[in-house]
Amino acid sequence: MTPQKVIQTHEQYMREAVAAAANGIRSNCGGPFGAVVVCAGQVIARACNRVVKDCDPTAHAEVNAIREACRVLGRFHLEDCELYASCEPCPMCLGAIYWARLRVVYYAATRQDAADAGFSDALIYEELAAKPEARSVKFVKHSGVEAVAVMRTWASDPNRREY
Amino acid sequence: MTPQKVIQTHEQYMREAVAAAANGIRSNCGGPFGAVVVCAGQVIARACNRVVKDCDPTAHAEVNAIREACRVLGRFHLEDCELYASCEPCPMCLGAIYWARLRVVYYAATRQDAADAGFSDALIYEELAAKPEARSVKFVKHSGVEAVAVMRTWASDPNRREY
């Protein structure tokens, strides 16, 4: 990993996250969101939302910052890192945070601020909490194809890499 | 988009998703999960979990398939597509499904099957439903940096592209 300047206060890390958001909208990358990942006092990844520019609905700032941090560190867990996000992460990003095993997330604006700006984060939180049959997206359990066998094959492989 | 063979039954689409999962573990890409996106009767994207191979905790099969489908179609919404997943999507992938505006998701194995194979999907669903202060990941609201202004700047731009 290339050492970058060490910044020492939460406020300065958060300023970098908000600056990434501002840069993102100036470059027409997507929504007004930015995030940085800090490891051992260093900002190792900074990212903005790139949904529009990358034509990718998953390219949220937090997802992009996590992906970049993993690339820089060469591993897919970030348990020794912290995430600073300009806004409270949406459910997708929250899931990414858990899979990346981050332990601390700092955020500035809230999901309500995001809703006020026209984003669906709050709605998606409600949908996630709802039972599958009550959601606006239709989730259909399909029983015609055996799918568990491949999972058992994986689970019984002593060389599998868990994540 | 390059036309691919048209397949006509749910069962056949699901077989492709499960085949992608099986291919993925044979190639040591990551966990035993696969997904395909269908548009107008054609499979336009197929993907497996690539967390290990890509060193990316967000590289779940559903996320990968959505990203690939958007790349193929050149747009970041998939409201006219369907997703077939070998296993019930985790919360991160569920969020991605909402952001991509998919309307129907077919899945074979369940989140409990995933838990039985050692995956944390069920745990993350519980964490998402919990209040931020009750979660195992610490979420800290930071008040020292103005972050809403950049969101207002974006929201007031008549040329913004919503997603």
Contacts between the chains, C-beta under 8 A, distances in Angstrom:
chain1	res1	chain2	res2	distance
A	10	B	142	6.1
A	10	B	144	7.2
A	11	B	142	7.6
A	11	B	144	4.5
A	11	B	145	6.0
A	14	B	142	5.2
A	14	B	144	6.8
A	14	B	145	4.3
A	14	B	147	7.6
A	15	B	145	5.5
A	17	B	147	8.0
A	18	B	145	5.6
A	18	B	146	7.4
A	18	B	147	5.0
A	18	B	150	6.2
A	21	B	147	7.4
A	21	B	150	4.9
A	21	B	151	7.9
A	22	B	150	5.0
A	22	B	153	7.8
A	25	B	150	6.7
A	25	B	153	6.6
A	25	B	154	5.0
A	25	B	157	7.5
A	28	B	161	7.8
A	30	B	161	7.7
A	30	B	163	6.9
A	31	B	154	6.6
A	31	B	163	6.9
A	32	B	150	4.7
A	32	B	151	4.6
A	32	B	153	6.8
A	32	B	154	3.8
A	32	B	155	7.8
A	51	B	76	5.7
A	51	B	99	7.8
A	51	B	163	4.9
A	52	B	76	7.1
A	52	B	161	4.8
A	52	B	163	6.6
A	55	B	70	5.4
A	55	B	71	6.7
A	55	B	74	6.3
A	55	B	75	6.5
A	55	B	76	5.2
A	56	B	67	5.3
A	56	B	70	5.7
A	56	B	71	7.7
A	56	B	76	6.2
A	57	B	66	6.6
A	57	B	70	6.5
A	57	B	76	4.7
A	57	B	77	7.1
A	57	B	78	7.9
A	57	B	96	6.6
A	57	B	99	4.2
A	57	B	100	4.4
A	57	B	101	7.8
A	57	B	163	6.6
A	58	B	58	7.2
A	58	B	63	5.3
A	58	B	66	6.3
A	58	B	67	5.9
A	58	B	96	4.9
A	58	B	99	6.8
A	58	B	100	7.7
A	60	B	99	7.9
A	63	B	58	5.3
A	66	B	57	6.6
A	66	B	58	6.3
A	67	B	56	5.3
A	67	B	58	5.9
A	70	B	55	5.4
A	70	B	56	5.6
A	70	B	57	6.5
A	71	B	55	6.7
A	71	B	56	7.6
A	74	B	55	6.3
A	75	B	55	6.5
A	76	B	51	5.6
A	76	B	52	7.1
A	76	B	55	5.2
A	76	B	56	6.2
A	76	B	57	4.7
A	77	B	57	7.1
A	78	B	57	7.9
A	84	B	142	7.7
A	86	B	147	4.7
A	86	B	150	7.0
A	87	B	147	6.5
A	87	B	151	7.1
A	88	B	139	7.6
A	88	B	141	7.9
A	90	B	95	6.0
A	90	B	99	7.8
A	91	B	91	5.9
A	91	B	92	7.8
A	91	B	94	7.0
A	91	B	95	4.1
A	91	B	98	7.8
A	91	B	128	6.0
A	92	B	91	7.8
A	92	B	92	5.4
A	92	B	93	7.9
A	92	B	94	7.6
A	92	B	95	2.6
A	92	B	96	5.2
A	92	B	98	7.7
A	92	B	99	6.2
A	93	B	92	7.9
A	93	B	95	7.3
A	94	B	91	7.0
A	94	B	92	7.6
A	94	B	95	7.6
A	94	B	127	8.0
A	94	B	128	6.1
A	95	B	90	6.0
A	95	B	91	4.1
A	95	B	92	2.6
A	95	B	93	7.3
A	95	B	94	7.6
A	95	B	95	6.0
A	95	B	124	5.8
A	95	B	128	7.4
A	96	B	57	6.6
A	96	B	58	4.9
A	96	B	92	5.2
A	97	B	137	6.1
A	98	B	91	7.8
A	98	B	92	7.7
A	98	B	120	7.0
A	98	B	123	7.9
A	98	B	124	4.8
A	98	B	127	6.5
A	98	B	137	6.6
A	99	B	51	7.8
A	99	B	57	4.2
A	99	B	58	6.8
A	99	B	60	7.9
A	99	B	90	7.8
A	99	B	92	6.3
A	99	B	120	7.8
A	99	B	124	7.8
A	100	B	57	4.4
A	100	B	58	7.7
A	101	B	57	7.8
A	102	B	137	6.4
A	103	B	137	6.0
A	103	B	138	6.4
A	104	B	137	7.2
A	104	B	138	4.7
A	104	B	140	6.8
A	105	B	137	6.3
A	105	B	138	7.1
A	105	B	139	5.1
A	105	B	140	7.0
A	106	B	140	4.9
A	106	B	142	4.8
A	107	B	139	6.8
A	107	B	140	7.4
A	107	B	141	6.3
A	107	B	142	6.6
A	108	B	141	7.8
A	108	B	142	5.3
A	108	B	143	7.7
A	108	B	145	5.4
A	108	B	146	7.9
A	108	B	147	3.4
A	108	B	148	8.0
A	109	B	147	4.3
A	109	B	148	5.1
A	109	B	151	6.1
A	110	B	141	7.2
A	113	B	147	7.7
A	113	B	148	5.1
A	113	B	151	6.1
A	114	B	151	7.1
A	116	B	151	7.8
A	116	B	155	7.8
A	117	B	151	4.4
A	117	B	152	7.0
A	117	B	154	6.6
A	117	B	155	4.3
A	118	B	155	6.0
A	118	B	162	6.4
A	120	B	98	6.9
A	120	B	99	7.8
A	123	B	98	7.9
A	124	B	95	5.8
A	124	B	98	4.8
A	124	B	99	7.7
A	125	B	128	7.5
A	127	B	94	7.9
A	127	B	98	6.5
A	128	B	91	6.0
A	128	B	94	6.1
A	128	B	95	7.4
A	128	B	125	7.6
A	128	B	128	5.5
A	128	B	129	7.4
A	129	B	128	7.4
A	129	B	129	5.1
A	137	B	97	6.1
A	137	B	98	6.6
A	137	B	102	6.4
A	137	B	103	6.0
A	137	B	104	7.2
A	137	B	105	6.3
A	138	B	103	6.4
A	138	B	104	4.7
A	138	B	105	7.1
A	139	B	88	7.6
A	139	B	105	5.1
A	139	B	107	6.8
A	140	B	104	6.8
A	140	B	105	7.0
A	140	B	106	4.9
A	140	B	107	7.4
A	141	B	88	7.8
A	141	B	106	8.0
A	141	B	107	6.3
A	141	B	108	7.8
A	141	B	110	7.3
A	142	B	10	6.1
A	142	B	11	7.6
A	142	B	14	5.2
A	142	B	84	7.7
A	142	B	106	4.8
A	142	B	107	6.5
A	142	B	108	5.3
A	143	B	108	7.7
A	144	B	10	7.2
A	144	B	11	4.5
A	144	B	14	6.8
A	145	B	11	6.0
A	145	B	14	4.3
A	145	B	15	5.5
A	145	B	18	5.6
A	145	B	108	5.4
A	146	B	18	7.4
A	146	B	108	7.9
A	147	B	14	7.6
A	147	B	17	7.9
A	147	B	18	5.0
A	147	B	21	7.3
A	147	B	86	4.7
A	147	B	87	6.5
A	147	B	108	3.4
A	147	B	109	4.3
A	147	B	113	7.7
A	148	B	108	8.0
A	148	B	109	5.1
A	148	B	113	5.1
A	150	B	18	6.3
A	150	B	21	4.9
A	150	B	22	5.0
A	150	B	25	6.7
A	150	B	32	4.7
A	150	B	86	7.0
A	151	B	21	7.9
A	151	B	32	4.6
A	151	B	87	7.1
A	151	B	109	6.1
A	151	B	113	6.1
A	151	B	114	7.1
A	151	B	116	7.8
A	151	B	117	4.4
A	152	B	117	7.0
A	153	B	22	7.8
A	153	B	25	6.5
A	153	B	32	6.8
A	154	B	25	5.0
A	154	B	31	6.6
A	154	B	32	3.8
A	154	B	117	6.6
A	155	B	32	7.8
A	155	B	116	7.8
A	155	B	117	4.3
A	155	B	118	6.0
A	157	B	25	7.5
A	161	B	28	7.8
A	161	B	30	7.7
A	161	B	52	4.8
A	162	B	118	6.4
A	163	B	30	6.9
A	163	B	31	6.9
A	163	B	51	4.9
A	163	B	52	6.6
A	163	B	57	6.6
